[in-house]
Amino acid sequence: MRIIAGKFRSRTLAAPAGMATRPTSDRLRETLFNVLAPRIEGAVFLDLYAGSGAVGIEAISRGVASVVFVERAEAALKVLRKNLDGLGIKAGFRIQAGSAGAFLRRVEAGAGFDLVFLDPPYDAGNEYASTLGVLGLPGGLLASGAVVIAEHRRKEKLEDRYGALERTRLLEQGDAALSFYSFGQPPG
C-alpha cells in the first residue's frame, strides 16, 4: 500500500498480517479521494474501522485539519501507530481504541465531522446499518453538509437512506463499492 497524493505521496504503508483487516486498495482510495478532493482542505475527518489507517493518513496527506481514527483490533492499532510514526505525523490526529459503536455513543453531539469513512469487516454486515443509523441522527455528530462514505461489497446493497443521510452516489470497482451519503434533513 502507498499514499496516493499530497504531502506523503508515494510513501508506503504497512498492513496488519492475516485476513482480519482488509485494507482499502490503492485504486479504490484514489477513486474515493478524487471524488472528495474539493472537500478535503481543512475538513474534520472521521475514519471508522480504521485498520492500518491508510484512508485517514491519505486524508492527512491531502490537507484535512484533523483525523480521528477509530479501531478496536490491537494488531491493527499497532500498525496504525507504526504508519503514523514512520511518516513523522505527530499532530492533527487522535486515535480512539475501541469499537466504532462505543465511540459513536460516547462522542459529544455537535462533534462537527465533515467527512466520515467507514469500512467495517465485510462479514459484519449489521455494522453498516447500526453505524449509518447513528450517523444519520439529526443533531448528532456531523457538520452541516457532511459526507459519509461506506465501503462495502459490491453485492451487498445498502439502504438509500439512514435518517438524515441520503445516498447521492454509488461507485463500484471490482468486488468493492463506495456508497456516498449526504447529511441533510430526515424525511418527514
C-alpha positions, 0 to 999 in steps of 0.5 A, spaced: 500 500 500 502 507 498 499 514 499 496 516 493 497 524 493 499 530 497 504 531 502 506 523 503 505 521 496 508 515 494 510 513 501 508 506 503 504 503 508 504 497 512 498 492 513 496 488 519 498 480 517 492 475 516 485 476 513 482 480 519 483 487 516 482 488 509 485 494 507 482 499 502 486 498 495 490 503 492 485 504 486 479 504 490 482 510 495 484 514 489 477 513 486 474 515 493 479 521 494 478 524 487 471 524 488 472 528 495 478 532 493 474 539 493 472 537 500 478 535 503 482 542 505 481 543 512 475 538 513 474 534 520 475 527 518 472 521 521 475 514 519 471 508 522 474 501 522 480 504 521 485 498 520 492 500 518 489 507 517 491 508 510 484 512 508 485 517 514 493 518 513 491 519 505 486 524 508 492 527 512 496 527 506 491 531 502 490 537 507 484 535 512 485 539 519 484 533 523 483 525 523 480 521 528 481 514 527 477 509 530 479 501 531 478 496 536 483 490 533 490 491 537 494 488 531 491 493 527 492 499 532 499 497 532 500 498 525 496 504 525 501 507 530 507 504 526 504 508 519 503 514 523 510 514 526 514 512 520 511 518 516 513 523 522 505 525 523 505 527 530 499 532 530 492 533 527 490 526 529 487 522 535 486 515 535 480 512 539 481 504 541 475 501 541 469 499 537 466 504 532 459 503 536 462 505 543 465 511 540 459 513 536 455 513 543 460 516 547 462 522 542 459 529 544 453 531 539 455 537 535 462 533 534 462 537 527 465 531 522 465 533 515 467 527 512 466 520 515 469 513 512 467 507 514 469 500 512 467 495 517 469 487 516 465 485 510 462 479 514 459 484 519 454 486 515 449 489 521 455 494 522 453 498 516 446 499 518 447 500 526 453 505 524 449 509 518 443 509 523 447 513 528 450 517 523 444 519 520 441 522 527 439 529 526 443 533 531 448 528 532 455 528 530 456 531 523 457 538 520 452 541 516 453 538 509 457 532 511 459 526 507 459 519 509 462 514 505 461 506 506 465 501 503 462 495 502 461 489 497 459 490 491 453 485 492 451 487 498 446 493 497 445 498 502 439 502 504 438 509 500 437 512 506 439 512 514 435 518 517 438 524 515 443 521 510 441 520 503 445 516 498 447 521 492 452 516 489 454 509 488 461 507 485 463 500 484 470 497 482 471 490 482 468 486 488 468 493 492 463 499 492 463 506 495 456 508 497 456 516 498 451 519 503 449 526 504 447 529 511 441 533 510 434 533 513 430 526 515 424 525 511 418 527 514 
